[in-house]
Amino acid sequence: MIKAHAALAALAVSGMLAVAGCGSGDGNSYGSSGESSATTESSGGRYGASRASGSAGGSVAVASVGDLGKALVDAEGFTLYYFEKDRNGKSACYAACASAWPPLTTGGAPNATSGADPSKLGTTKRTDGTVQVTYAGWPLYTYTADTKPGEDNGTDVDAFGAAWYPLHPDGEKAGE
């Protein structure tokens, strides 16, 4: 019940941002010319501009997350999610989606720490030119409804056209 309320709150905020002009209004922009996704992606979510820019180098670690057991987290211990709508290592999350689910970006090579498998790390270029961290081929995101390390309020949330899940260190889906 709490996860459902958190998801609805995040969707409501995302909807307000889309209406206010942050992105393409439909929440499903894929980088068409004239899109201003750079603003949404670089300053969205709980992180603000410096966090979303990936200045920490896109670190991926493993920690205990909710009832899921071991799952991927960022350098601050916040759960990392994958989006089932993403295909072939490319993000399908822009505009309002990226405001609710900020992509984990990096200004350099991603870094595997604390149990993350470095051979599963990679990157993908986003339409605004930023570089998003991938794991086992999945672009990684955090969730704005997670307000402290170890929360997994985004697990099994259906938003922006597909479901969201954390990943276990082996690259498999965590939770359902």
Secondary structure, 3 states (H helix, E strand, C coil): CHHHHHHHHHHHHHHHHHHHCCCCCCCCCCCCCCCCHHHHHHHCCCCHHHHHCCCCCCEEEEEEECCCEEEEECCCCCECEEECCCECCECCCCCHHHHHCCECEECCCCEECCCCCHHHEEEEECCCCCEEEEECCEECECCCCCCCCCCCCCCCEEECCEEEEEECCCCCECCC
